[in-house]
Amino acid sequence: MRQIGPATQSPYQGLPEVPERPAYIIVIGAGKVGFYLTRHLLEGGYEVALIEKDPARAALVAAQLGSCASLVGDGDEMAFLATSGIERAGVVAAVTGDDEDNLIACQLAKRQFRVPRTIARVNNPRNVQLFHQLGVDVAVSATELILGVIESGLASHGDVLQIPMGGSKTALVRVTVPVGQAVGRKASEITDLASERLLLIVRDGHEVAPETPLEAGDQIVLFTRRPASDFMLEVPELISPAAR
Amino acid sequence: MKVVIVGCGRVGSTLANDMAREGHEVAIVDISRRSFDRLGESFPGQVVLGSGIDQEILEQAGAANADCFISVTNGDNRNIMSAQVAKEIFKIPRVMTRIYDPIRERVYREMGLYTFCPTVVGAAIARTFFESGADAADRARHAVAVSGASGGA
Protein backbone atom coordinates (compact mmCIF):
# COMPACT_ATOMS: atom_id res chain seq x y z
CA MET A 1 0.00 0.00 0.00
CA ARG A 2 1.13 3.50 -0.69
CA GLN A 3 2.84 5.27 2.18
CA ILE A 4 0.96 8.41 3.10
CA GLY A 5 3.30 11.38 3.25
CA PRO A 6 3.71 14.05 5.91
CA ALA A 7 0.91 16.47 6.69
CA THR A 8 2.10 18.99 4.12
CA GLN A 9 1.05 16.72 1.27
CA SER A 10 -2.43 16.54 -0.15
CA PRO A 11 -4.41 13.42 0.82
CA TYR A 12 -5.62 13.21 -2.76
CA GLN A 13 -2.19 12.48 -4.22
CA GLY A 14 -2.83 8.75 -4.08
CA LEU A 15 -5.84 8.88 -6.39
CA PRO A 16 -5.24 7.33 -9.81
CA GLU A 17 -4.80 9.77 -12.64
CA VAL A 18 -7.05 9.59 -15.67
CA PRO A 19 -5.10 7.80 -18.40
CA GLU A 20 -4.30 9.82 -21.51
CA ARG A 21 -5.92 7.32 -23.83
CA PRO A 22 -9.35 6.50 -22.44
CA ALA A 23 -9.75 2.85 -21.62
CA TYR A 24 -12.58 0.66 -22.81
CA ILE A 25 -14.90 0.11 -19.87
CA ILE A 26 -17.62 -2.49 -19.57
CA VAL A 27 -20.44 -1.77 -17.16
CA ILE A 28 -22.66 -4.71 -16.20
CA GLY A 29 -26.17 -3.94 -14.99
CA ALA A 30 -28.25 -1.01 -16.25
CA GLY A 31 -30.08 -0.13 -13.05
CA LYS A 32 -29.80 3.37 -11.63
CA VAL A 33 -26.14 2.92 -10.70
CA GLY A 34 -25.18 1.41 -14.06
CA PHE A 35 -27.07 4.02 -16.04
CA TYR A 36 -25.59 7.06 -14.30
CA LEU A 37 -22.13 5.53 -14.19
CA THR A 38 -22.25 4.88 -17.94
CA ARG A 39 -23.50 8.36 -18.71
CA HIS A 40 -20.79 9.87 -16.53
CA LEU A 41 -18.08 7.81 -18.21
CA LEU A 42 -19.36 8.65 -21.71
CA GLU A 43 -19.28 12.34 -20.83
CA GLY A 44 -15.71 11.84 -19.66
CA GLY A 45 -14.75 10.59 -23.11
CA TYR A 46 -14.43 6.91 -22.27
CA GLU A 47 -15.51 4.14 -24.59
CA VAL A 48 -18.20 2.28 -22.69
CA ALA A 49 -20.37 -0.77 -23.24
CA LEU A 50 -23.32 -1.22 -20.91
CA ILE A 51 -24.59 -4.79 -20.55
CA GLU A 52 -28.12 -5.47 -19.38
CA LYS A 53 -30.00 -8.75 -19.45
CA ASP A 54 -33.54 -7.38 -19.46
CA PRO A 55 -34.26 -6.38 -23.10
CA ALA A 56 -36.92 -3.82 -22.16
CA ARG A 57 -34.63 -2.05 -19.72
CA ALA A 58 -31.75 -2.20 -22.22
CA ALA A 59 -33.92 -0.61 -24.92
CA LEU A 60 -34.99 2.19 -22.60
CA VAL A 61 -31.43 2.91 -21.56
CA ALA A 62 -30.17 2.69 -25.14
CA ALA A 63 -32.68 5.35 -26.19
CA GLN A 64 -31.30 7.68 -23.53
CA LEU A 65 -27.61 6.97 -23.99
CA GLY A 66 -27.36 6.24 -27.70
CA SER A 67 -27.57 2.64 -28.83
CA CYS A 68 -23.85 2.23 -29.46
CA ALA A 69 -23.24 2.10 -25.74
CA SER A 70 -25.68 -0.60 -24.73
CA LEU A 71 -25.84 -4.33 -25.29
CA VAL A 72 -28.55 -6.80 -24.36
CA GLY A 73 -27.19 -9.90 -22.73
CA ASP A 74 -26.20 -11.71 -19.59
CA GLY A 75 -23.14 -10.22 -17.91
CA ASP A 76 -22.00 -13.54 -16.56
CA GLU A 77 -22.78 -15.61 -19.62
CA MET A 78 -19.31 -16.30 -21.00
CA ALA A 79 -20.31 -16.71 -24.62
CA PHE A 80 -21.98 -13.33 -24.50
CA LEU A 81 -19.12 -11.59 -22.75
CA ALA A 82 -16.79 -12.83 -25.47
CA THR A 83 -18.82 -10.91 -28.07
CA SER A 84 -18.56 -7.64 -26.13
CA GLY A 85 -14.85 -7.17 -26.83
CA ILE A 86 -14.13 -7.81 -23.18
CA GLU A 87 -10.59 -9.02 -23.83
CA ARG A 88 -9.52 -5.46 -24.69
CA ALA A 89 -11.39 -3.86 -21.77
CA GLY A 90 -9.30 -2.02 -19.19
CA VAL A 91 -12.01 -2.10 -16.56
CA VAL A 92 -15.11 -4.17 -15.86
CA ALA A 93 -17.58 -2.68 -13.37
CA ALA A 94 -20.34 -5.06 -12.23
CA VAL A 95 -23.05 -2.98 -10.59
CA THR A 96 -26.21 -5.09 -10.56
CA GLY A 97 -28.32 -5.37 -7.41
CA ASP A 98 -27.24 -8.97 -6.82
CA ASP A 99 -23.92 -9.66 -5.12
CA GLU A 100 -23.59 -13.14 -6.58
CA ASP A 101 -23.95 -11.85 -10.15
CA ASN A 102 -21.41 -9.07 -9.57
CA LEU A 103 -18.90 -11.45 -8.03
CA ILE A 104 -19.12 -14.06 -10.77
CA ALA A 105 -18.99 -11.43 -13.55
CA CYS A 106 -15.78 -9.99 -12.05
CA GLN A 107 -14.19 -13.39 -11.53
CA LEU A 108 -14.93 -14.44 -15.12
CA ALA A 109 -13.66 -11.11 -16.49
CA LYS A 110 -10.45 -11.44 -14.53
CA ARG A 111 -9.81 -15.11 -14.95
CA GLN A 112 -11.04 -15.84 -18.47
CA PHE A 113 -10.48 -12.52 -20.18
CA ARG A 114 -7.51 -11.12 -18.23
CA VAL A 115 -9.25 -7.81 -17.55
CA PRO A 116 -6.72 -5.83 -15.47
CA ARG A 117 -9.18 -4.07 -13.18
CA THR A 118 -12.51 -5.35 -11.89
CA ILE A 119 -14.92 -3.35 -9.76
CA ALA A 120 -17.96 -4.80 -8.03
CA ARG A 121 -20.87 -3.12 -6.35
CA VAL A 122 -21.51 -4.87 -3.04
CA ASN A 123 -25.02 -4.82 -1.64
CA ASN A 124 -24.33 -6.61 1.63
CA PRO A 125 -21.51 -4.69 3.38
CA ARG A 126 -20.22 -7.92 4.92
CA ASN A 127 -19.20 -9.05 1.44
CA VAL A 128 -16.61 -6.32 0.86
CA GLN A 129 -13.81 -8.30 2.49
CA LEU A 130 -14.97 -11.53 0.86
CA PHE A 131 -14.92 -10.00 -2.63
CA HIS A 132 -11.32 -8.88 -2.16
CA GLN A 133 -10.39 -12.31 -0.92
CA LEU A 134 -12.01 -13.85 -4.00
CA GLY A 135 -10.05 -11.68 -6.42
CA VAL A 136 -12.19 -8.60 -7.10
CA ASP A 137 -9.91 -5.54 -7.28
CA VAL A 138 -12.33 -2.97 -5.92
CA ALA A 139 -15.50 -3.73 -3.95
CA VAL A 140 -17.75 -0.75 -3.33
CA SER A 141 -20.52 -0.93 -0.77
CA ALA A 142 -23.10 1.76 -1.35
CA THR A 143 -24.79 0.72 1.88
CA GLU A 144 -21.58 1.28 3.81
CA LEU A 145 -21.01 4.69 2.22
CA ILE A 146 -24.55 5.81 2.94
CA LEU A 147 -24.42 4.44 6.49
CA GLY A 148 -21.21 6.40 7.03
CA VAL A 149 -22.89 9.61 5.94
CA ILE A 150 -25.97 8.94 8.05
CA GLU A 151 -23.86 8.08 11.07
CA SER A 152 -21.88 11.26 10.63
CA GLY A 153 -25.17 13.14 10.70
CA LEU A 154 -26.00 11.44 13.97
CA ALA A 155 -22.73 12.24 15.74
CA SER A 156 -23.33 14.33 18.83
CA HIS A 157 -20.97 17.07 17.75
CA GLY A 158 -22.09 17.07 14.18
CA ASP A 159 -19.42 17.50 11.67
CA VAL A 160 -17.57 14.23 11.33
CA LEU A 161 -17.15 12.76 7.88
CA GLN A 162 -15.96 9.25 7.26
CA ILE A 163 -14.87 7.72 3.97
CA PRO A 164 -14.22 3.96 4.07
CA MET A 165 -11.21 2.96 1.96
CA GLY A 166 -11.89 -0.16 -0.04
CA GLY A 167 -12.03 -3.34 1.99
CA SER A 168 -9.49 -2.32 4.61
CA LYS A 169 -10.55 -1.23 8.05
CA THR A 170 -8.77 2.08 7.53
CA ALA A 171 -10.93 5.10 6.80
CA LEU A 172 -10.41 8.74 6.04
CA VAL A 173 -12.08 10.77 8.78
CA ARG A 174 -12.67 14.49 9.09
CA VAL A 175 -13.33 15.90 12.55
CA THR A 176 -14.28 19.50 13.25
CA VAL A 177 -12.79 20.88 16.45
CA PRO A 178 -15.62 21.94 18.77
CA VAL A 179 -15.56 24.92 21.12
CA GLY A 180 -13.98 23.72 24.38
CA GLN A 181 -10.82 22.34 25.91
CA ALA A 182 -9.11 21.39 22.65
CA VAL A 183 -8.88 25.02 21.64
CA GLY A 184 -5.41 26.47 22.19
CA ARG A 185 -3.76 23.03 22.35
CA LYS A 186 -1.73 21.26 19.68
CA ALA A 187 -3.29 18.20 18.04
CA SER A 188 -0.37 16.07 19.25
CA GLU A 189 -1.16 16.98 22.86
CA ILE A 190 -4.67 15.57 22.64
CA THR A 191 -4.45 11.97 23.78
CA ASP A 192 -7.05 10.70 21.43
CA LEU A 193 -5.50 12.18 18.33
CA ALA A 194 -1.85 11.57 19.26
CA SER A 195 -2.06 7.89 18.35
CA GLU A 196 -3.77 8.53 14.99
CA ARG A 197 -2.18 9.34 11.67
CA LEU A 198 -2.96 13.02 11.07
CA LEU A 199 -2.96 14.07 7.44
CA LEU A 200 -3.71 17.75 7.68
CA ILE A 201 -5.35 20.53 9.61
CA VAL A 202 -7.47 22.99 7.64
CA ARG A 203 -8.43 26.44 8.88
CA ASP A 204 -10.62 28.75 6.78
CA GLY A 205 -9.92 26.66 3.71
CA HIS A 206 -6.13 26.71 4.13
CA GLU A 207 -3.81 24.13 5.50
CA VAL A 208 -1.95 25.05 8.70
CA ALA A 209 1.19 23.51 10.20
CA PRO A 210 0.50 20.35 12.21
CA GLU A 211 1.82 21.86 15.45
CA THR A 212 -0.35 24.99 15.28
CA PRO A 213 -2.56 25.43 18.37
CA LEU A 214 -6.11 24.48 17.42
CA GLU A 215 -9.02 26.83 17.04
CA ALA A 216 -12.71 25.98 17.15
CA GLY A 217 -13.89 25.12 13.65
CA ASP A 218 -10.52 23.74 12.51
CA GLN A 219 -10.91 20.61 10.46
CA ILE A 220 -8.61 17.70 11.17
CA VAL A 221 -8.27 15.01 8.51
CA LEU A 222 -6.81 11.69 9.63
CA PHE A 223 -6.45 8.06 8.74
CA THR A 224 -7.81 5.71 11.36
CA ARG A 225 -8.60 2.05 11.84
CA ARG A 226 -11.17 2.73 14.50
CA PRO A 227 -14.83 2.09 13.58
CA ALA A 228 -16.80 5.14 12.55
CA SER A 229 -19.45 4.94 15.24
CA ASP A 230 -16.86 4.63 17.98
CA PHE A 231 -14.73 7.39 16.57
CA MET A 232 -17.34 9.95 15.81
CA LEU A 233 -19.00 9.84 19.18
CA GLU A 234 -15.89 9.57 21.31
CA VAL A 235 -13.46 11.92 19.72
CA PRO A 236 -15.39 15.14 20.21
CA GLU A 237 -16.07 14.07 23.80
CA LEU A 238 -12.43 13.31 24.48
CA ILE A 239 -11.29 16.49 22.85
CA SER A 240 -13.78 18.46 24.80
CA PRO A 241 -15.64 16.79 27.67
CA ALA A 242 -16.66 20.21 28.96
CA ALA A 243 -18.42 21.14 25.74
CA ARG A 244 -21.31 18.75 26.27
CA MET B 1 -20.54 -36.07 9.92
CA LYS B 2 -21.92 -32.55 9.84
CA VAL B 3 -23.40 -31.55 6.47
CA VAL B 4 -24.65 -28.16 5.27
CA ILE B 5 -26.95 -28.12 2.22
CA VAL B 6 -27.94 -24.89 0.49
CA GLY B 7 -31.13 -25.13 -1.57
CA CYS B 8 -34.09 -27.29 -0.55
CA GLY B 9 -35.22 -28.33 -4.01
CA ARG B 10 -35.47 -31.93 -5.17
CA VAL B 11 -31.75 -32.69 -4.92
CA GLY B 12 -31.26 -30.78 -1.67
CA SER B 13 -34.27 -32.26 0.12
CA THR B 14 -33.56 -35.82 -1.03
CA LEU B 15 -29.93 -35.63 0.08
CA ALA B 16 -30.93 -34.00 3.39
CA ASN B 17 -33.47 -36.70 4.17
CA ASP B 18 -31.17 -39.58 3.19
CA MET B 19 -28.25 -38.34 5.24
CA ALA B 20 -30.27 -37.26 8.28
CA ARG B 21 -31.95 -40.65 8.44
CA GLU B 22 -28.54 -42.34 8.33
CA GLY B 23 -27.66 -40.43 11.46
CA HIS B 24 -25.62 -37.56 10.04
CA GLU B 25 -26.04 -34.06 11.40
CA VAL B 26 -27.75 -32.13 8.58
CA ALA B 27 -28.61 -28.43 8.24
CA ILE B 28 -30.49 -27.25 5.14
CA VAL B 29 -30.81 -23.62 4.02
CA ASP B 30 -33.38 -22.06 1.69
CA ILE B 31 -34.86 -18.59 1.11
CA SER B 32 -38.37 -19.98 0.74
CA ARG B 33 -40.18 -21.39 3.77
CA ARG B 34 -42.45 -23.46 1.54
CA SER B 35 -39.53 -25.31 0.04
CA PHE B 36 -39.04 -27.07 3.39
CA ASP B 37 -42.36 -28.88 2.78
CA ARG B 38 -40.36 -31.17 0.50
CA LEU B 39 -38.61 -32.58 3.56
CA GLY B 40 -41.81 -34.17 4.86
CA GLU B 41 -43.08 -34.16 8.42
CA SER B 42 -40.39 -35.92 10.41
CA PHE B 43 -37.14 -34.45 9.11
CA PRO B 44 -34.66 -34.91 11.95
CA GLY B 45 -32.22 -32.19 10.82
CA GLN B 46 -32.03 -28.39 11.17
CA VAL B 47 -33.74 -26.00 8.73
CA VAL B 48 -32.46 -22.44 8.29
CA LEU B 49 -34.48 -19.80 6.50
CA GLY B 50 -32.27 -17.35 4.59
CA SER B 51 -29.87 -16.83 1.73
CA GLY B 52 -27.01 -19.26 1.27
CA ILE B 53 -24.67 -16.48 0.12
CA ASP B 54 -25.10 -14.71 3.45
CA GLN B 55 -22.25 -15.51 5.85
CA GLU B 56 -24.47 -15.02 8.90
CA ILE B 57 -26.99 -17.53 7.61
CA LEU B 58 -24.27 -20.10 6.91
CA GLU B 59 -22.95 -19.48 10.41
CA GLN B 60 -26.42 -20.26 11.80
CA ALA B 61 -26.38 -23.49 9.83
CA GLY B 62 -23.17 -24.45 11.59
CA ALA B 63 -20.82 -23.98 8.63
CA ALA B 64 -17.95 -23.21 11.01
CA ASN B 65 -17.67 -26.86 12.05
CA ALA B 66 -19.20 -28.61 9.05
CA ASP B 67 -17.39 -31.45 7.27
CA CYS B 68 -19.30 -31.31 4.00
CA PHE B 69 -21.15 -28.66 2.01
CA ILE B 70 -23.19 -28.60 -1.18
CA SER B 71 -25.03 -25.75 -2.89
CA VAL B 72 -27.94 -26.83 -5.11
CA THR B 73 -30.22 -23.79 -5.49
CA ASN B 74 -31.62 -23.07 -8.93
CA GLY B 75 -29.17 -20.21 -9.52
CA ASP B 76 -25.67 -21.00 -10.81
CA ASN B 77 -24.15 -17.79 -9.46
CA ARG B 78 -25.72 -18.25 -6.06
CA ASN B 79 -24.36 -21.79 -5.94
CA ILE B 80 -20.88 -20.68 -6.94
CA MET B 81 -20.72 -17.78 -4.49
CA SER B 82 -22.14 -19.83 -1.64
CA ALA B 83 -19.61 -22.61 -2.28
CA GLN B 84 -16.75 -20.12 -2.33
CA VAL B 85 -17.88 -18.71 1.03
CA ALA B 86 -18.03 -22.25 2.42
CA LYS B 87 -14.56 -23.04 1.14
CA GLU B 88 -12.69 -19.78 1.70
CA ILE B 89 -14.40 -18.35 4.79
CA PHE B 90 -15.58 -21.40 6.70
CA LYS B 91 -12.82 -23.70 5.41
CA ILE B 92 -15.20 -26.64 5.07
CA PRO B 93 -13.05 -29.60 3.90
CA ARG B 94 -15.47 -30.99 1.27
CA VAL B 95 -17.33 -28.37 -0.75
CA MET B 96 -19.37 -29.20 -3.82
CA THR B 97 -21.63 -27.14 -6.07
CA ARG B 98 -24.02 -27.63 -8.97
CA ILE B 99 -23.55 -25.43 -12.05
CA TYR B 100 -25.97 -25.86 -14.95
CA ASP B 101 -23.92 -23.75 -17.38
CA PRO B 102 -21.18 -26.05 -18.80
CA ILE B 103 -18.78 -23.18 -19.49
CA ARG B 104 -18.99 -21.74 -16.00
CA GLU B 105 -18.73 -25.26 -14.62
CA ARG B 106 -15.45 -25.80 -16.43
CA VAL B 107 -14.04 -22.45 -15.27
CA TYR B 108 -14.81 -23.02 -11.60
CA ARG B 109 -13.68 -26.64 -11.68
CA GLU B 110 -10.34 -25.35 -12.99
CA MET B 111 -10.31 -22.86 -10.14
CA GLY B 112 -10.48 -25.70 -7.66
CA LEU B 113 -14.14 -26.03 -6.75
CA TYR B 114 -15.62 -29.52 -6.87
CA THR B 115 -18.44 -28.98 -9.34
CA PHE B 116 -20.99 -31.02 -11.24
CA CYS B 117 -23.01 -30.06 -14.27
CA PRO B 118 -26.32 -31.89 -14.80
CA THR B 119 -26.38 -30.52 -18.34
CA VAL B 120 -23.14 -32.26 -19.32
CA VAL B 121 -23.95 -35.45 -17.43
CA GLY B 122 -27.49 -35.64 -18.86
CA ALA B 123 -26.37 -35.02 -22.42
CA ALA B 124 -23.57 -37.59 -22.12
CA ILE B 125 -25.94 -40.29 -20.85
CA ALA B 126 -28.43 -39.55 -23.63
CA ARG B 127 -25.74 -39.84 -26.28
CA THR B 128 -24.44 -43.08 -24.83
CA PHE B 129 -27.98 -44.48 -24.82
CA PHE B 130 -28.63 -43.40 -28.44
CA GLU B 131 -25.35 -44.77 -29.74
CA SER B 132 -24.81 -47.87 -27.61
CA GLY B 133 -28.11 -48.75 -25.92
CA ALA B 134 -29.45 -49.09 -22.41
CA ASP B 135 -26.69 -51.26 -20.92
CA ALA B 136 -23.95 -48.84 -21.91
CA ALA B 137 -26.02 -45.90 -20.67
CA ASP B 138 -26.59 -47.68 -17.35
CA ARG B 139 -22.87 -48.24 -17.00
CA ALA B 140 -22.28 -44.55 -17.73
CA ARG B 141 -24.85 -43.63 -15.08
CA HIS B 142 -23.25 -45.99 -12.64
CA ALA B 143 -19.84 -44.46 -13.31
CA VAL B 144 -21.31 -41.04 -12.63
CA ALA B 145 -23.01 -42.26 -9.48
CA VAL B 146 -19.83 -43.70 -8.01
CA SER B 147 -17.24 -41.19 -9.17
CA GLY B 148 -19.13 -37.91 -9.48
CA ALA B 149 -18.95 -35.82 -12.62
CA SER B 150 -15.29 -34.92 -12.27
CA GLY B 151 -14.29 -36.89 -15.35
CA GLY B 152 -17.00 -35.30 -17.51
CA ALA B 153 -16.52 -33.37 -20.76
Chai-1 contact restraints between the chains, C-beta under 6 A:
chainA,res_idxA,chainB,res_idxB,connection_type,confidence,min_distance_angstrom,max_distance_angstrom,comment,restraint_id
A,M78,B,I103,contact,1.0,0.0,6.0,A-B,restraint_1
A,E100,B,I53,contact,1.0,0.0,6.0,A-B,restraint_2
A,E100,B,N77,contact,1.0,0.0,6.0,A-B,restraint_3
A,E100,B,R78,contact,1.0,0.0,6.0,A-B,restraint_4
A,E100,B,M81,contact,1.0,0.0,6.0,A-B,restraint_5
A,D101,B,N77,contact,1.0,0.0,6.0,A-B,restraint_6
A,L103,B,M81,contact,1.0,0.0,6.0,A-B,restraint_7
A,I104,B,N77,contact,1.0,0.0,6.0,A-B,restraint_8
A,I104,B,I80,contact,1.0,0.0,6.0,A-B,restraint_9
A,R126,B,Q55,contact,1.0,0.0,6.0,A-B,restraint_10
A,Q133,B,E88,contact,1.0,0.0,6.0,A-B,restraint_11
A,L134,B,Q84,contact,1.0,0.0,6.0,A-B,restraint_12
